[in-house]
Amino acid sequence: MLKIHDLTVNYGKIQAIRGIDLEISPGEIVALIGANGAGKSTTLKTVSGLLKPIWGSILFEVKEIHHLPAEAIVSRGIVQVPEGRKIFPNLSVLENLEVGAYGRKGHGKSTREEDLRVVFQLFPNLQERQNQLGGKLSGGEQQMLAIGRALMARPKLLLMDEPSLGLAPVIIEEIFQLIVDINKKGVTILLVEQDAQAALEISHRGYVMETGKIAFHDSGQNLLRNEKVKEVYLGRGDNSV
């Protein structure tokens, strides 16, 4: 579904990504883990069209997209849930969700109502609070709203940037279960996440980024057993239980 080849991207004067290769097949959850500043979020922003590469290519469903503006990439089915949620605090929950469908082709009233029904099935709290301002929601509910807004665009590939950021452990567990549920509905997911343990546990495959490069990749379960990953990203080594 997505193929990144030899991608190089500058972020200001810094070369944030240096010749990475990454592939995602339809139906997968793929985790992208690494330390702060490794280039994970820059990768997502480049796939989304918010940043442009200075070298390399990005193909989505066998067509090059790295030259396209962000709105054209969204229309092809790639939608991002940004770090920090970025909801509209002065719009209602319902209005935030409707923004997600803005610009989508064939967006009639019946289609909108069907999409809202799907989102409210996944997030009952949002249905209960649909007339409440987004800025009045809890952090976990705002994350759910950001995900729901993205789903209103009917993504084929969902890019998720740090969905657990700033949330309580019990809410993080709920969010990750929702990611699995969304994937089971047929949405392919590229997940950037600081909580490597949680991300790899639900991922089919994972890539580890270090200083702008892909250091190694494997299945999610193999990476959980990898000694370097355990030591550096999971906080445990050979003597762990």
Buried (B, 14 or more C-beta within 10 A) or exposed (E): BBBBBEBBBBBEEEBBBBBBBBBBEEEBBBBBBBBEBBBBBBBBBBBBBBBEBEBBBBBBBEEEBBEBEBEEBBBBBBBBBBBEBEBBEEBBBBBBBBBBBEEBEEBEEEEBEEBBEBBBEBBEBBBEBBEBBBEEBEEBBBBBBBBBBBBBBBBBBBBBBBBBBEBEEEBBEBBBEBBEEBBEEEBBBBBBBBBBBBBBBBBBBBBBBEBBBBBBBBEBBBBBEBEEBBEBBBEEEEEEE
